Amino acid sequence: DWMAPAWLDGAAECLRILAHPARLRMIELLTRQRCSVKEIAAHCAIPQNQACEHLRLMKTCGLLDAEKQGRAVFYRVIAPQAMSLLECMKSNCASWIAAPKPESK
């Protein structure tokens, strides 16, 4: 039963983890391509240590996978529902709909 307390607890934890602007931005980036921590931090304009903490939380939740290559760690989304959730928010959240859109290059 998808409304079972254990399922709802897991869903709420996943939503709690995603409820941060930097994490949403990371998910959006990582659904398009695999990236290193350095690339992710630069994309989100945050220090690498903060990016690592955000990535660790999302990996623990089962949204991401990490692969070490030499000294670099590369992340990718492994939960296809993450992009569906972003698309749902883009379509239905009033604050997202009203937000200024980034200019196309």
Secondary structure, DSSP 8 states (H G I E B T S, - for coil): -TTSHHHHHHHHHHHHHH-SHHHHHHHHHHTT--EEHHHHHHHHTS-HHHHHHHHHHHHHTTSEEEEEETTEEEEEE--THHHHHHHHHHHH-HHHHHS------
